[in-house]
């Protein structure tokens, strides 16, 4: 694999009143083409800040970002916005309540001039089917859909743009456990089918266990550990990572034994 996105020595400072707040401190990592990199950490760790910098919502105070071999400018072009798409935590807030589902998907095709105009209505139906929704949903307003269905529409909109990199910002945290599992399964299937690259932002390590190839752990604006998912879950090196793993719900004796071992290590280092 080769790096689709490279983050190099990125720092971000905000001014709050009269004081400076260091949200990111000299962060560097690569996102390999075709992988899912999960960025995890508690509230205030900097994970959402780095997501917003990748998307171009915030500019970095220092450092550079490279996408597909070219440096990303502070002001993104339409082509950049097409290539790097966002799936938000709450799709209801990102979907126009006055616009039908089909119109929202069609808008993405129109803005980026994707495909012949005469075939865009058919393409909307194909996108809905690709995310497991019936074509007739195109006529419904967002409020008529469940939370899981709306999140599938948000995923379909990213697919409509033919994006290369999808930033998923807590995409399942507003869903119940069963719906969450279905959306994660869909994301994994689409990644494998389309060769997509994901940056998956979450505070919950348990949701990335079966979808992420690697996990990057953030604490207080610093990247403190990054490794393969299996290594993070079985041999975490940093005490903060061990605390996060210790808080993950367990469903088997093996997981319970691992949790207890990690907690013992953490207590021994306290």
Buried (B, 14 or more C-beta within 10 A) or exposed (E): EEBBBBBBEBBBBEEEEEEEEBBBBBBEBBBBBBBBBBBBBBEBBBBBBBBBBBBBEBEBBEBEBBBBEEEBEEEBEEEBBBBBBBBBBBBBEBBEEEBBBBBBBBBBBBEBEBBEEEEBEEBBBBBBEBBBBEBEBBEBBBEEBEBBBBBBBBBBBBBBBBBBBBBBBBBBBBBEEEBBBBBBEBBBEBBEEBEBBBBBBBBBBBBBBEBBBBBBBBBBBBBBBBBEBEBBBEEBEEBBBBBBBBEBEBEEEEBEEBBEBBBEBBEEEE
